[in-house]
Amino acid sequence: ALSRLPPSYRTISDSVSVTRGELAALVGVRLDLFLSILPRDETILITDTRDHWAAPWIRTVAQTGVMEVFANHTFEPNRTLQRGELAKVVDELLTIVKNRFPENKFDWENQNVDFSDLLPRNIQYESAAIAVASGVMSQLEEGRFELTGLVSGEEAMGVVERIQDIYTEIF
């Protein structure tokens, strides 16, 4: 199955930094069964992905609400992904899991995480705290989160695998 995927997909794990399009492809491929059961907003308009190799997966993650399409209808698939954006995607995926399986109590709920570089009043704090409390993402040295830090292919792959493990355990 991996050999049938575009060459660009097969090199993601070796990348020094990952783009939004590459993350969409990772999520779309690795979590395809999970995403297939979610409702989709077919009215989503994206103007900058038609010729991008990850276009089918970008459409899927956008229509399911896992990744954001910006107000100007762009996805910016070639923009380098930051850790804060990755935490937002993790938060969205874990919220979907929590809502699909409300009978389960999840370890990451209602946990406060202290970051040396991110205060609770920051708009991105909650996503970062959930991503770390769930074990999907890690704090960096000295308790930092680094919202604007770049995401490596290895980190992105690990994050998607941990989400996949959480979903597989429940489902």
C-alpha positions in Angstrom: 0.0 0.0 0.0 2.9 2.4 0.8 4.3 1.9 -2.7 1.1 3.2 -4.2 1.3 6.5 -2.3 3.0 9.5 -3.9 6.8 9.7 -3.5 6.3 12.9 -1.5 4.3 10.9 1.1 7.0 8.3 1.5 9.7 10.9 2.4 7.7 12.7 5.1 9.2 10.8 8.0 12.7 11.9 6.9 11.9 15.6 6.6 13.5 18.2 8.8 10.3 20.1 8.8 6.8 19.2 7.7 4.2 21.3 5.8 0.5 21.6 6.4 -0.1 19.5 3.2 2.2 16.7 4.4 0.4 16.6 7.8 -2.9 16.4 6.0 -1.6 13.5 4.0 -0.3 11.7 7.1 -3.6 12.2 8.9 -5.6 11.2 5.9 -3.7 8.1 5.1 -3.0 6.8 8.7 -6.4 7.7 10.1 -8.5 7.0 7.1 -10.9 4.6 8.8 -11.4 7.0 11.7 -12.1 9.9 9.3 -14.4 7.9 7.1 -17.0 7.6 9.9 -17.1 11.4 10.5 -19.6 13.8 9.0 -18.3 16.0 6.2 -19.0 19.6 5.3 -19.1 19.2 1.5 -19.4 23.0 1.1 -15.8 23.7 2.1 -14.1 25.8 -0.5 -10.3 25.6 -0.9 -8.6 27.6 -3.7 -4.9 26.6 -3.4 -4.7 22.8 -3.4 -6.0 21.7 -6.8 -2.5 20.8 -8.1 -1.0 19.7 -4.8 -0.1 16.0 -4.5 -1.9 15.8 -1.1 -5.1 17.4 -2.4 -7.4 14.4 -1.6 -6.3 14.2 2.0 -6.3 18.0 2.4 -10.0 18.0 1.4 -10.8 15.1 3.8 -9.2 16.8 6.8 -10.8 20.1 5.9 -14.2 18.7 5.4 -14.1 16.7 8.7 -12.9 19.8 10.6 -9.6 18.3 11.6 -7.5 21.0 9.9 -8.5 24.6 9.2 -9.2 26.3 5.9 -8.4 30.0 6.3 -11.0 32.7 5.9 -9.6 33.5 2.5 -10.4 29.9 1.4 -6.7 28.9 1.3 -5.2 25.9 3.1 -1.6 26.9 2.4 -0.4 23.3 1.9 3.3 24.3 1.4 3.5 26.4 4.6 5.8 24.9 7.2 3.9 23.5 10.1 4.5 24.8 13.6 4.1 22.9 16.9 1.2 25.1 17.9 -0.7 24.2 14.7 0.1 20.5 15.3 -1.3 20.8 18.9 -4.5 22.3 17.4 -4.9 19.3 15.1 -4.2 16.9 18.0 -6.8 18.7 20.1 -9.4 18.5 17.2 -8.8 14.8 16.8 -9.0 14.0 20.5 -12.2 16.1 20.8 -13.7 14.0 18.0 -12.7 10.8 19.8 -14.1 12.2 23.1 -17.4 13.1 21.4 -17.7 9.8 19.5 -17.1 7.8 22.7 -18.7 9.9 25.5 -19.0 6.9 27.8 -15.2 6.8 28.2 -13.2 8.8 30.6 -10.0 10.0 29.1 -6.8 10.7 31.0 -6.1 14.0 29.3 -9.3 15.7 30.4 -9.1 18.5 32.9 -5.4 18.4 33.3 -3.2 21.4 33.8 0.2 21.3 32.3 2.9 23.9 33.2 5.0 25.2 30.3 7.9 27.5 30.9 7.2 29.4 27.7 3.4 29.3 27.5 0.9 30.7 30.0 -2.7 29.4 30.5 -4.1 32.7 29.2 -2.5 32.1 25.8 -5.2 31.2 23.2 -3.1 28.1 22.2 -2.5 26.9 25.7 -5.5 24.6 25.9 -4.5 22.7 22.7 -0.9 22.4 23.8 -2.0 21.2 27.3 -4.3 18.5 25.9 -1.7 17.4 23.4 0.8 16.9 26.2 -1.5 15.6 28.9 -2.8 12.9 26.4 0.8 11.8 25.7 0.4 12.5 22.0 3.0 15.3 22.1 5.8 16.0 24.5 7.2 19.0 26.3 10.6 20.0 25.2 13.7 20.7 27.3 13.1 22.8 30.4 9.3 22.4 30.2 9.0 24.4 27.0 6.4 23.8 24.3 7.6 26.2 21.6 4.4 27.1 19.7 6.4 28.4 16.8 8.9 25.5 16.7 9.1 23.5 13.5 7.7 20.0 13.4 10.0 17.3 12.0 8.7 14.4 9.9 9.6 12.0 12.7 7.6 14.0 15.2 4.6 14.3 12.9 4.6 10.6 12.2 4.9 9.8 15.9 2.0 12.1 16.8 -0.3 10.5 14.1 0.7 7.0 15.3 -0.2 7.9 18.9 -3.6 9.2 17.8 -4.1 6.0 15.8 -3.2 4.0 19.0 -5.8 5.9 21.1 -8.5 5.4 18.5 -7.6 1.7 18.0 -7.8 1.1 21.8 -11.3 2.5 22.0 -12.7 1.2 18.8 
